[in-house]
Amino acid sequence: DPVTSVLTDLGIIAAFIAGALALGSLTLSRRSA
């Protein structure tokens, strides 16, 4: 279904953004430490 493919794409994008934010927060905490 087209809806399923769209939801999958959104899930992948959300996971990518979450990973980028996690990496960013880790690097910031390491720099400040």
PDB file of N, H, CA, C and O in Angstrom:
ATOM      1  N   ASP A   1       0.835  -1.210   0.000  1.00  0.00           N
ATOM      2  CA  ASP A   1       0.000   0.000   0.000  1.00  0.00           C
ATOM      3  C   ASP A   1       0.871   1.263   0.000  1.00  0.00           C
ATOM      4  O   ASP A   1       1.924   1.295   0.637  1.00  0.00           O
ATOM      5  N   PRO A   2       0.432   2.286  -0.708  1.00  0.00           N
ATOM      6  CA  PRO A   2       1.192   3.559  -0.722  1.00  0.00           C
ATOM      7  C   PRO A   2       1.331   4.141   0.677  1.00  0.00           C
ATOM      8  O   PRO A   2       2.363   4.723   1.009  1.00  0.00           O
ATOM      9  N   VAL A   3       0.289   3.984   1.503  1.00  0.00           N
ATOM     10  H   VAL A   3      -0.550   3.510   1.233  1.00  0.00           H
ATOM     11  CA  VAL A   3       0.337   4.530   2.861  1.00  0.00           C
ATOM     12  C   VAL A   3       1.447   3.854   3.660  1.00  0.00           C
ATOM     13  O   VAL A   3       2.171   4.514   4.404  1.00  0.00           O
ATOM     14  N   THR A   4       1.578   2.540   3.505  1.00  0.00           N
ATOM     15  H   THR A   4       0.990   2.003   2.900  1.00  0.00           H
ATOM     16  CA  THR A   4       2.612   1.810   4.240  1.00  0.00           C
ATOM     17  C   THR A   4       4.006   2.284   3.826  1.00  0.00           C
ATOM     18  O   THR A   4       4.888   2.450   4.668  1.00  0.00           O
ATOM     19  N   SER A   5       4.195   2.500   2.529  1.00  0.00           N
ATOM     20  H   SER A   5       3.478   2.366   1.845  1.00  0.00           H
ATOM     21  CA  SER A   5       5.506   2.950   2.049  1.00  0.00           C
ATOM     22  C   SER A   5       5.820   4.338   2.596  1.00  0.00           C
ATOM     23  O   SER A   5       6.959   4.630   2.962  1.00  0.00           O
ATOM     24  N   VAL A   6       4.795   5.192   2.648  1.00  0.00           N
ATOM     25  H   VAL A   6       3.870   4.955   2.351  1.00  0.00           H
ATOM     26  CA  VAL A   6       5.009   6.545   3.168  1.00  0.00           C
ATOM     27  C   VAL A   6       5.363   6.479   4.650  1.00  0.00           C
ATOM     28  O   VAL A   6       6.267   7.178   5.106  1.00  0.00           O
ATOM     29  N   LEU A   7       4.653   5.643   5.399  1.00  0.00           N
ATOM     30  H   LEU A   7       3.919   5.075   5.028  1.00  0.00           H
ATOM     31  CA  LEU A   7       4.930   5.515   6.829  1.00  0.00           C
ATOM     32  C   LEU A   7       6.337   4.968   7.039  1.00  0.00           C
ATOM     33  O   LEU A   7       7.040   5.392   7.957  1.00  0.00           O
ATOM     34  N   THR A   8       6.747   4.037   6.199  1.00  0.00           N
ATOM     35  H   THR A   8       6.176   3.693   5.454  1.00  0.00           H
ATOM     36  CA  THR A   8       8.094   3.473   6.314  1.00  0.00           C
ATOM     37  C   THR A   8       9.139   4.551   6.056  1.00  0.00           C
ATOM     38  O   THR A   8      10.133   4.655   6.774  1.00  0.00           O
ATOM     39  N   ASP A   9       8.898   5.355   5.016  1.00  0.00           N
ATOM     40  H   ASP A   9       8.090   5.270   4.433  1.00  0.00           H
ATOM     41  CA  ASP A   9       9.835   6.440   4.708  1.00  0.00           C
ATOM     42  C   ASP A   9       9.915   7.421   5.871  1.00  0.00           C
ATOM     43  O   ASP A   9      11.003   7.850   6.256  1.00  0.00           O
ATOM     44  N   LEU A  10       8.761   7.772   6.426  1.00  0.00           N
ATOM     45  H   LEU A  10       7.877   7.423   6.113  1.00  0.00           H
ATOM     46  CA  LEU A  10       8.745   8.702   7.559  1.00  0.00           C
ATOM     47  C   LEU A  10       9.488   8.094   8.747  1.00  0.00           C
ATOM     48  O   LEU A  10      10.209   8.796   9.457  1.00  0.00           O
ATOM     49  N   GLY A  11       9.315   6.805   8.961  1.00  0.00           N
ATOM     50  H   GLY A  11       8.730   6.235   8.385  1.00  0.00           H
ATOM     51  CA  GLY A  11       9.994   6.130  10.074  1.00  0.00           C
ATOM     52  C   GLY A  11      11.503   6.172   9.896  1.00  0.00           C
ATOM     53  O   GLY A  11      12.243   6.405  10.851  1.00  0.00           O
ATOM     54  N   ILE A  12      11.953   5.946   8.666  1.00  0.00           N
ATOM     55  H   ILE A  12      11.352   5.757   7.890  1.00  0.00           H
ATOM     56  CA  ILE A  12      13.395   5.975   8.385  1.00  0.00           C
ATOM     57  C   ILE A  12      13.943   7.378   8.600  1.00  0.00           C
ATOM     58  O   ILE A  12      15.015   7.556   9.179  1.00  0.00           O
ATOM     59  N   ILE A  13      13.195   8.375   8.125  1.00  0.00           N
ATOM     60  H   ILE A  13      12.325   8.231   7.654  1.00  0.00           H
ATOM     61  CA  ILE A  13      13.638   9.765   8.287  1.00  0.00           C
ATOM     62  C   ILE A  13      13.677  10.134   9.771  1.00  0.00           C
ATOM     63  O   ILE A  13      14.612  10.788  10.232  1.00  0.00           O
ATOM     64  N   ALA A  14      12.644   9.705  10.516  1.00  0.00           N
ATOM     65  H   ALA A  14      11.884   9.174  10.142  1.00  0.00           H
ATOM     66  CA  ALA A  14      12.592  10.010  11.951  1.00  0.00           C
ATOM     67  C   ALA A  14      13.768   9.355  12.671  1.00  0.00           C
ATOM     68  O   ALA A  14      14.385   9.966  13.543  1.00  0.00           O
ATOM     69  N   ALA A  15      14.077   8.110  12.304  1.00  0.00           N
ATOM     70  H   ALA A  15      13.576   7.614  11.596  1.00  0.00           H
ATOM     71  CA  ALA A  15      15.189   7.404  12.931  1.00  0.00           C
ATOM     72  C   ALA A  15      16.513   8.105  12.600  1.00  0.00           C
ATOM     73  O   ALA A  15      17.391   8.220  13.454  1.00  0.00           O
ATOM     74  N   PHE A  16      16.646   8.573  11.347  1.00  0.00           N
ATOM     75  H   PHE A  16      15.933   8.479  10.653  1.00  0.00           H
ATOM     76  CA  PHE A  16      17.869   9.262  10.941  1.00  0.00           C
ATOM     77  C   PHE A  16      18.047  10.560  11.725  1.00  0.00           C
ATOM     78  O   PHE A  16      19.143  10.875  12.187  1.00  0.00           O
ATOM     79  N   ILE A  17      16.948  11.309  11.867  1.00  0.00           N
ATOM     80  H   ILE A  17      16.057  11.053  11.492  1.00  0.00           H
ATOM     81  CA  ILE A  17      17.000  12.571  12.614  1.00  0.00           C
ATOM     82  C   ILE A  17      17.327  12.297  14.083  1.00  0.00           C
ATOM     83  O   ILE A  17      18.125  13.011  14.690  1.00  0.00           O
ATOM     84  N   ALA A  18      16.704  11.258  14.649  1.00  0.00           N
ATOM     85  H   ALA A  18      16.056  10.678  14.156  1.00  0.00           H
ATOM     86  CA  ALA A  18      16.954  10.921  16.055  1.00  0.00           C
ATOM     87  C   ALA A  18      18.426  10.562  16.244  1.00  0.00           C
ATOM     88  O   ALA A  18      19.045  10.971  17.227  1.00  0.00           O
ATOM     89  N   GLY A  19      18.982   9.806  15.314  1.00  0.00           N
ATOM     90  H   GLY A  19      18.480   9.474  14.516  1.00  0.00           H
ATOM     91  CA  GLY A  19      20.396   9.429  15.405  1.00  0.00           C
ATOM     92  C   GLY A  19      21.300  10.646  15.298  1.00  0.00           C
ATOM     93  O   GLY A  19      22.289  10.759  16.021  1.00  0.00           O
ATOM     94  N   ALA A  20      20.955  11.562  14.390  1.00  0.00           N
ATOM     95  H   ALA A  20      20.151  11.470  13.802  1.00  0.00           H
ATOM     96  CA  ALA A  20      21.770  12.779  14.225  1.00  0.00           C
ATOM     97  C   ALA A  20      21.725  13.619  15.497  1.00  0.00           C
ATOM     98  O   ALA A  20      22.749  14.147  15.931  1.00  0.00           O
ATOM     99  N   LEU A  21      20.536  13.744  16.098  1.00  0.00           N
ATOM    100  H   LEU A  21      19.704  13.315  15.746  1.00  0.00           H
ATOM    101  CA  LEU A  21      20.410  14.515  17.333  1.00  0.00           C
ATOM    102  C   LEU A  21      21.204  13.853  18.456  1.00  0.00           C
ATOM    103  O   LEU A  21      21.850  14.538  19.249  1.00  0.00           O
ATOM    104  N   ALA A  22      21.159  12.531  18.523  1.00  0.00           N
ATOM    105  H   ALA A  22      20.634  11.974  17.879  1.00  0.00           H
ATOM    106  CA  ALA A  22      21.889  11.813  19.572  1.00  0.00           C
ATOM    107  C   ALA A  22      23.389  12.036  19.407  1.00  0.00           C
ATOM    108  O   ALA A  22      24.092  12.301  20.383  1.00  0.00           O
ATOM    109  N   LEU A  23      23.878  11.930  18.173  1.00  0.00           N
ATOM    110  H   LEU A  23      23.307  11.715  17.380  1.00  0.00           H
ATOM    111  CA  LEU A  23      25.304  12.146  17.929  1.00  0.00           C
ATOM    112  C   LEU A  23      25.688  13.582  18.263  1.00  0.00           C
ATOM    113  O   LEU A  23      26.747  13.828  18.841  1.00  0.00           O
ATOM    114  N   GLY A  24      24.827  14.528  17.900  1.00  0.00           N
ATOM    115  H   GLY A  24      23.967  14.329  17.430  1.00  0.00           H
ATOM    116  CA  GLY A  24      25.109  15.940  18.181  1.00  0.00           C
ATOM    117  C   GLY A  24      25.188  16.194  19.675  1.00  0.00           C
ATOM    118  O   GLY A  24      26.088  16.894  20.140  1.00  0.00           O
ATOM    119  N   SER A  25      24.254  15.633  20.432  1.00  0.00           N
ATOM    120  H   SER A  25      23.522  15.065  20.054  1.00  0.00           H
ATOM    121  CA  SER A  25      24.256  15.844  21.884  1.00  0.00           C
ATOM    122  C   SER A  25      25.489  15.195  22.517  1.00  0.00           C
ATOM    123  O   SER A  25      26.065  15.733  23.462  1.00  0.00           O
ATOM    124  N   LEU A  26      25.887  14.034  21.988  1.00  0.00           N
ATOM    125  H   LEU A  26      25.419  13.596  21.220  1.00  0.00           H
ATOM    126  CA  LEU A  26      27.071  13.357  22.530  1.00  0.00           C
ATOM    127  C   LEU A  26      28.316  14.193  22.281  1.00  0.00           C
ATOM    128  O   LEU A  26      29.150  14.354  23.171  1.00  0.00           O
ATOM    129  N   THR A  27      28.442  14.724  21.069  1.00  0.00           N
ATOM    130  H   THR A  27      27.764  14.593  20.346  1.00  0.00           H
ATOM    131  CA  THR A  27      29.627  15.527  20.755  1.00  0.00           C
ATOM    132  C   THR A  27      29.642  16.804  21.587  1.00  0.00           C
ATOM    133  O   THR A  27      30.702  17.234  22.041  1.00  0.00           O
ATOM    134  N   LEU A  28      28.482  17.408  21.789  1.00  0.00           N
ATOM    135  H   LEU A  28      27.621  17.058  21.420  1.00  0.00           H
ATOM    136  CA  LEU A  28      28.416  18.634  22.595  1.00  0.00           C
ATOM    137  C   LEU A  28      28.813  18.343  24.034  1.00  0.00           C
ATOM    138  O   LEU A  28      29.553  19.114  24.646  1.00  0.00           O
ATOM    139  N   SER A  29      28.321  17.227  24.576  1.00  0.00           N
ATOM    140  H   SER A  29      27.720  16.601  24.078  1.00  0.00           H
ATOM    141  CA  SER A  29      28.633  16.891  25.967  1.00  0.00           C
ATOM    142  C   SER A  29      30.130  16.585  26.108  1.00  0.00           C
ATOM    143  O   SER A  29      30.743  16.919  27.122  1.00  0.00           O
ATOM    144  N   ARG A  30      30.709  15.950  25.089  1.00  0.00           N
ATOM    145  H   ARG A  30      30.211  15.679  24.265  1.00  0.00           H
ATOM    146  CA  ARG A  30      32.138  15.638  25.151  1.00  0.00           C
ATOM    147  C   ARG A  30      32.966  16.912  25.076  1.00  0.00           C
ATOM    148  O   ARG A  30      33.974  17.039  25.772  1.00  0.00           O
ATOM    149  N   ARG A  31      32.544  17.866  24.228  1.00  0.00           N
ATOM    150  H   ARG A  31      31.725  17.762  23.663  1.00  0.00           H
ATOM    151  CA  ARG A  31      33.298  19.114  24.087  1.00  0.00           C
ATOM    152  C   ARG A  31      33.224  19.936  25.369  1.00  0.00           C
ATOM    153  O   ARG A  31      34.220  20.514  25.804  1.00  0.00           O
ATOM    154  N   SER A  32      32.038  19.983  25.968  1.00  0.00           N
ATOM    155  H   SER A  32      31.229  19.514  25.615  1.00  0.00           H
ATOM    156  CA  SER A  32      31.868  20.794  27.179  1.00  0.00           C
ATOM    157  C   SER A  32      32.572  20.148  28.371  1.00  0.00           C
ATOM    158  O   SER A  32      32.996  20.842  29.294  1.00  0.00           O
ATOM    159  N   ALA A  33      32.694  18.820  28.350  1.00  0.00           N
ATOM    160  H   ALA A  33      32.349  18.256  27.599  1.00  0.00           H
ATOM    161  CA  ALA A  33      33.277  18.112  29.486  1.00  0.00           C
ATOM    162  C   ALA A  33      34.779  18.404  29.599  1.00  0.00           C
ATOM    163  O   ALA A  33      35.442  17.892  30.501  1.00  0.00           O
TER     164      ALA A  33
END
